[in-house]
Amino acid sequence: MDVIQPQVIWIDNRCYRKNRISPLYDDGNDVPDGIELSNKQHDGQHLGSFESCDYDDEGDSCETANVPIEQLGDGRFRVKMCIASEYYSKIIGRNGDAKRQIEKDTKVQLFIPKKGQSGDVVITGFNAKDVTSAFVRVSLVVSNARKRMPFTHFVSIPLTTPNIKTRFIQFKNDVLQFSRGAIDEDLFQNPDKLHLTIGTLVLLSNEERLRAAQSLQNCGKRIRDLMGSTPLQIEIRGVEYMNDDPERVDVLYGKCADSSGRLQQMADAIVDSLEADGLLDRQYDHVKLHATIMNSLFKVKDDSENDPVRSTFNARPILENWKDYNFGTVMVDEIHLSQRYSTSQSTKYYVASAQIALNQEL
């Protein structure tokens, strides 16, 4: 390990140094980027070893100030973790193996609420560093489990102005008439739910939803500073597809044009904030701004939460005939934290867990 520039991992806005451990892989899969595996595997969870990247003057002792540890009257140390109950089984593991291993390795007691009960996951131990180590281990289990779950919310910019919806409906009708039955009408987005996607999140508890809403509000001033005093107007023009074969397309989207570059800066700032708060995993250096107009998953009813089987459709004729189609312009004036599989009775758009009005002064 390079002691000058060690490899690190970020968890909930805290930075940890990754220690060198020889991995042993039983399943033959590649090691996930940014996580080094230990020589033990428990219930599918590979547990690495990490230390805080904040050190004292001697450079060896871990600084635990960023972990909310409290000292009890009997000399023990305790930290409480507000974790959605959906993650409990991952922390416990098969027959309790994962929980026992964390307790054994870090010399702590780990309390997890029973099924049907609410409350915090509580870690107690006689050494603050042991409690910190267990805190990191549990955080990693939750982080890894979150990555494998379907998203529940997404940050969006509504594109539901009358002119955009009118142009989209015209596009849909023209494509259906041209295709003569080759394109299924259910592939098209609902006009009342047209939007730009900024990022997707897995928010399983009220506490996580409140954290995401607060994170979005916290970056409101930065977003308004980026917006400046000039209103941001963007154009949705042209269509593009996600995968490599135009005849086997999953998603067809409208391209977003913003000559000022402010929209891209704003989207990146939102993702930065959510990532720093441990609520979103960045996939690319910059957000890929897109407005989904056709999606093979739309063939499943919008209010269904079952995992549908992904199919494809032939988009080549659409790309050839509507490559530069103009869906219209829209003024960007709000950011939504939208609930997946929801519909607002008043707007017919997604229900908003939180939103930022960009024309509102702080």
C-alpha positions in Angstrom: 0.0 0.0 0.0 1.3 3.5 -0.9 1.4 5.2 2.6 1.6 8.6 1.0 -1.5 8.1 -1.3 -3.4 5.2 0.1 -6.6 3.9 -1.5 -9.7 5.1 0.2 -13.4 4.6 0.3 -16.2 7.1 1.1 -19.2 6.1 3.3 -21.8 8.7 4.3 -19.4 11.7 3.8 -16.6 10.0 5.7 -13.3 8.9 4.2 -11.7 5.6 5.2 -8.3 4.2 4.3 -8.4 0.7 2.7 -5.9 -1.7 4.4 -4.2 -4.4 2.5 -5.8 -7.8 3.0 -5.3 -10.9 0.9 -8.6 -11.7 -0.7 -10.0 -15.2 -1.2 -12.8 -15.5 -3.7 -15.1 -18.4 -3.8 -17.5 -17.3 -6.6 -15.0 -16.2 -9.2 -16.5 -12.8 -9.6 -14.4 -9.7 -10.1 -13.7 -7.6 -7.0 -15.9 -4.5 -6.9 -14.0 -1.3 -7.5 -13.0 0.5 -4.3 -13.5 -2.5 -2.0 -10.9 -5.0 -1.0 -12.1 -8.3 0.3 -11.0 -10.1 3.4 -10.3 -13.8 3.6 -13.8 -14.5 5.0 -17.1 -14.5 3.2 -20.4 -14.5 5.1 -23.8 -14.9 3.5 -22.6 -13.3 0.3 -21.1 -10.3 2.1 -17.4 -9.8 1.6 -16.1 -7.7 4.5 -13.0 -5.6 4.1 -10.9 -3.7 6.6 -10.9 0.1 6.8 -9.7 2.9 9.0 -10.6 6.5 9.1 -8.4 8.7 6.9 -8.2 11.4 9.7 -5.1 10.8 11.9 -3.6 12.3 15.0 -0.2 13.9 15.1 1.6 10.6 15.3 0.0 9.3 12.2 -1.1 5.9 13.4 -4.2 6.4 15.6 -7.6 6.6 13.8 -9.6 9.6 14.5 -13.2 8.6 15.4 -14.7 12.1 15.7 -16.7 11.7 12.5 -18.5 8.6 13.9 -21.2 9.7 16.3 -19.9 7.7 19.3 -21.0 8.4 22.9 -19.3 7.2 26.1 -21.6 5.5 28.6 -21.4 5.7 32.4 -19.9 2.3 32.7 -17.0 3.2 30.4 -18.3 1.5 27.3 -18.7 3.3 23.9 -21.9 3.3 21.9 -23.0 4.3 18.4 -26.5 4.2 17.1 -27.2 3.7 13.4 -30.6 4.5 11.8 -30.9 1.8 9.2 -33.9 0.7 7.2 -35.3 -2.7 8.4 -34.9 -4.1 4.9 -31.1 -4.3 5.5 -31.3 -6.2 8.8 -31.2 -9.6 7.2 -28.0 -8.6 5.4 -26.3 -7.5 8.6 -27.5 -10.6 10.4 -26.6 -13.1 7.7 -27.6 -16.7 7.3 -28.2 -18.1 10.8 -26.7 -15.0 12.3 -23.2 -15.8 10.9 -22.5 -12.3 9.6 -23.5 -10.6 12.8 -21.5 -12.9 15.0 -18.4 -12.5 12.7 -18.6 -8.7 13.0 -18.9 -9.0 16.8 -16.0 -11.4 16.9 -13.7 -9.4 14.7 -14.3 -6.0 16.3 -15.0 -7.1 19.9 -18.3 -5.3 20.1 -21.9 -6.2 20.8 -24.3 -5.6 17.9 -28.0 -5.0 18.7 -30.5 -5.3 15.8 -34.2 -4.8 16.3 -36.3 -8.0 15.9 -38.5 -8.5 12.9 -41.5 -6.2 13.1 -39.8 -3.9 15.6 -38.4 -0.4 14.9 -35.4 1.3 16.3 -31.7 1.8 15.8 -29.0 -0.7 15.2 -26.8 -0.2 18.3 -23.1 -1.0 18.5 -21.4 -1.1 22.0 -17.8 -1.9 23.0 -15.1 -1.0 25.4 -12.9 0.6 22.8 -13.9 3.5 20.6 -11.8 2.2 17.7 -13.5 -1.2 17.9 -16.9 0.5 17.7 -15.7 2.6 14.8 -14.5 -0.5 13.0 -17.9 -2.2 13.5 -19.6 0.9 12.3 -17.7 0.8 9.1 -18.4 -2.9 8.6 -22.1 -2.4 9.0 -22.1 0.6 6.7 -20.4 -1.4 4.0 -22.9 -4.2 4.3 -25.7 -1.6 3.9 -23.9 0.1 1.0 -23.4 -3.1 -0.9 -27.0 -4.2 -0.4 -28.3 -0.9 -1.5 -26.5 -1.2 -4.8 -28.4 -4.4 -5.6 -31.9 -3.0 -4.9 -34.2 -1.4 -7.4 -34.5 2.3 -7.0 -37.4 3.8 -5.2 -36.9 7.5 -6.0 -35.2 9.7 -8.6 -34.3 13.3 -9.0 -36.0 14.8 -11.9 -36.8 18.0 -13.9 -40.4 17.9 -15.1 -41.0 18.4 -18.8 -44.7 18.7 -18.7 -45.4 22.1 -20.2 -48.3 22.2 -22.7 -46.0 22.7 -25.7 -43.7 19.8 -24.8 -46.6 17.4 -24.2 -48.3 18.5 -27.5 -45.1 17.9 -29.5 -44.6 14.6 -27.8 -48.1 13.4 -28.5 -47.7 14.4 -32.2 -44.4 12.4 -32.3 -46.1 9.4 -30.8 -49.0 9.5 -33.2 -46.7 9.9 -36.2 -44.5 7.0 -35.2 -47.5 4.7 -34.5 -49.1 5.6 -37.9 -45.8 5.1 -39.7 -45.0 1.8 -38.0 -48.4 0.2 -38.9 -48.4 -2.0 -35.8 -44.7 -2.7 -35.6 -44.4 -0.4 -32.6 -46.4 -1.0 -29.4 -48.2 2.0 -28.1 -47.3 1.0 -24.5 -43.7 1.7 -25.2 -44.2 5.4 -25.0 -43.9 7.6 -21.9 -47.0 9.0 -20.3 -47.1 12.7 -21.5 -47.9 13.8 -17.9 -44.7 12.2 -16.7 -42.1 13.5 -19.2 -38.9 14.5 -17.3 -35.2 14.7 -17.3 -33.5 12.2 -15.0 -30.6 13.4 -12.9 -30.1 10.4 -10.6 -31.8 7.4 -9.0 -31.9 6.6 -5.3 -32.9 3.7 -3.0 -34.7 5.2 0.0 -36.4 2.6 2.1 -37.2 4.4 5.3 -38.7 7.7 6.3 -35.4 8.7 7.8 -33.6 8.1 4.4 -36.3 10.0 2.6 -35.8 12.9 5.0 -32.1 12.8 4.5 -32.4 12.9 0.8 -34.9 15.8 1.0 -32.5 17.7 3.3 -29.5 17.0 1.0 -31.5 18.4 -2.0 -32.4 21.5 0.0 -28.9 21.9 1.2 -27.6 22.3 -2.3 -30.4 24.7 -3.3 -28.3 27.8 -2.8 -25.4 26.4 -4.9 -28.0 25.5 -7.6 -29.5 29.0 -7.6 -26.0 30.5 -7.8 -25.2 28.4 -10.8 -28.5 29.5 -12.4 -27.8 33.2 -11.9 -30.3 35.8 -12.7 -31.0 34.7 -16.3 -33.8 32.1 -16.6 -32.6 28.7 -17.9 -34.4 27.6 -21.0 -33.5 24.2 -22.6 -34.5 22.5 -25.8 -35.4 18.9 -26.3 -34.4 18.1 -29.8 -33.5 14.8 -31.5 -33.7 11.2 -30.4 -31.0 8.8 -29.4 -30.8 5.2 -27.9 -29.0 3.7 -25.0 -27.4 0.5 -26.3 -25.4 -0.4 -29.3 -27.9 -2.0 -31.7 -30.6 0.4 -33.1 -32.7 -2.7 -33.9 -32.6 -4.0 -30.3 -33.3 -0.9 -28.2 -34.3 -0.8 -24.6 -34.7 3.0 -24.2 -35.1 5.8 -26.7 -34.6 9.3 -25.3 -34.9 12.9 -26.3 -31.6 14.8 -26.3 -31.3 17.9 -24.2 -29.6 21.1 -25.5 -28.4 23.9 -23.2 -25.8 26.2 -24.8 -25.1 27.9 -21.4 -23.9 24.7 -19.8 -25.7 25.6 -16.6 -28.0 22.6 -16.6 -25.1 20.2 -16.7 -23.4 22.1 -13.8 -26.6 22.0 -11.8 -27.2 18.3 -12.4 -23.6 17.5 -11.4 -23.9 19.6 -8.2 -27.0 17.7 -7.2 -25.3 14.4 -7.6 -22.3 15.7 -5.7 -24.5 16.5 -2.8 -26.4 13.2 -2.7 -23.2 11.2 -3.2 -21.4 13.1 -0.3 -24.4 12.2 1.9 -24.1 8.5 1.0 -27.5 8.4 -0.8 -26.4 7.9 -4.4 -23.5 6.1 -6.2 -22.1 8.1 -9.0 -21.9 6.1 -12.2 -20.1 8.7 -14.5 -18.1 11.8 -14.1 -21.0 13.9 -15.4 -24.7 13.2 -15.3 -26.0 12.0 -18.7 -29.0 14.2 -19.1 -31.8 12.5 -21.0 -35.6 12.6 -21.4 -36.9 9.0 -21.8 -39.7 9.0 -24.4 -39.8 5.2 -25.1 -38.9 2.4 -22.8 -39.6 -1.4 -23.1 -40.4 -1.4 -19.4 -43.4 0.8 -20.0 -45.1 -2.2 -21.4 -45.6 -3.2 -17.8 -48.3 -1.2 -16.0 -46.8 2.0 -14.5 -48.1 1.2 -11.0 -46.6 -2.3 -10.9 -43.7 -2.8 -8.6 -42.9 -6.3 -9.8 -39.6 -6.7 -11.6 -40.5 -6.9 -15.3 -38.5 -8.8 -17.9 -36.7 -6.4 -20.2 -37.4 -6.7 -23.9 -36.3 -4.6 -26.9 -37.8 -2.9 -30.0 -36.6 -1.9 -33.4 -35.9 1.9 -33.3 -34.1 2.1 -36.6 -37.1 3.6 -38.6 -37.6 6.1 -35.8 -34.0 7.2 -35.8 -34.0 7.5 -39.6 -37.2 9.6 -39.8 -37.3 11.6 -36.5 -33.6 11.9 -35.8 -33.8 15.7 -35.3 -37.4 16.0 -34.1 -38.1 19.1 -32.1 -40.0 18.4 -28.9 -39.9 22.0 -27.9 -38.4 24.2 -25.2 -39.0 24.4 -21.5 -38.1 26.8 -18.7 -36.3 24.9 -15.9 -37.8 26.3 -12.7 -38.0 23.3 -10.3 -36.2 20.2 -9.2 -38.1 17.2 -7.9 -37.3 14.2 -5.7 -39.9 12.0 -7.3 -41.4 8.8 -5.9 -41.2 5.9 -8.4 -44.6 4.2 -9.2 -46.6 7.2 -8.0 -49.0 9.7 -9.5 -50.0 13.1 -8.0 -53.7 13.6 -8.1 -53.3 17.3 -8.8 -50.6 17.4 -11.4 -50.7 13.8 -12.8 -46.8 13.9 -12.5 -44.9 11.8 -9.9 -45.5 12.5 -6.2 -42.7 14.8 -4.9 -40.9 13.8 -1.7 -39.1 17.2 -1.9 -38.6 19.9 -4.5 -36.6 23.0 -5.1 -38.2 26.1 -6.7 -35.3 27.6 -8.7 -37.0 31.0 -9.0 -37.4 31.3 -5.2 -35.0 33.5 -3.3 -33.3 32.1 -0.1 
